[in-house]
Amino acid sequence: MANSRRWAAPTLESELVTLRQLDEGDADDVWEMVHDAEGKDLTATTQTFTRAQIDEWCRSRPGQPERLDLAIVDNNTGDFVGEAVLNEFDAESNSCSFRISLRGPRWFGRGFGTDATRLIVAHGLDNMGLSFISLEVLDRNPRARAVYENVGFTTIREFVEDDESWIEMRIGR
């Protein structure tokens, strides 16, 4: 598969959500998302961002090599719910890392994360031909772990880093 086609941002749809290219029009919502205290805690995010950094990040997402940054959109309202990302491509193992972030508690527990995870994982494995997709999740984030297990991720290892217990998970063909 030609590399440029492989990494072209798709539009992926389910009954609940649509995944589409994250772009500069999402900057206000991403700004809100990166300032959600619960989301930051559940992902152990300590970095702070300036508005200029978020604006530039969103503007630069289309066309990034060897990664997909997709906005998650609620099909019923058109609201930006979060982002789903395949990144850290490893050509030797033909694999990527996955991360997902929802905009805040208003969007938790409503199936958006599960649907978005299913869509991007299926795209990565079936359409992009990745051998596997991996992720790391905090042990103290059982809601996220349940989503990943529901989609088919299995635990590879557990480890401690910066006084946090983490679980590495993987899904493949």
Stockholm file with secondary structure:
# STOCKHOLM 1.0

chainA/1-173         MANSRRWAAPTLESELVTLRQLDEGDADDVWEMVHDAEGKDLTATTQTFTRAQIDEWCRSRPGQPERLDLAIVDNNTGDFVGEAVLNEFDAESNSCSFRISLRGPRWFGRGFGTDATRLIVAHGLDNMGLSFISLEVLDRNPRARAVYENVGFTTIREFVEDDESWIEMRIGR
#=GR chainA/1-173 SS CCHHHHTSCCCEECSSEEEEECCGGGHHHHHHHHTCHHHHHHTTCCCCCCHHHHHHHHHHCTTCTTCEEEEEEETTTCCEEEEEEEEEEETTTTEEEEEEEESSGGGTTSSHHHHHHHHHHHIIIIISCCSEEEEEEETTCHHHHHHHHHHTCEEEEEEEETTEEEEEEEEEC
#=GC SS_cons         CCHHHHTSCCCEECSSEEEEECCGGGHHHHHHHHTCHHHHHHTTCCCCCCHHHHHHHHHHCTTCTTCEEEEEEETTTCCEEEEEEEEEEETTTTEEEEEEEESSGGGTTSSHHHHHHHHHHHIIIIISCCSEEEEEEETTCHHHHHHHHHHTCEEEEEEEETTEEEEEEEEEC
//
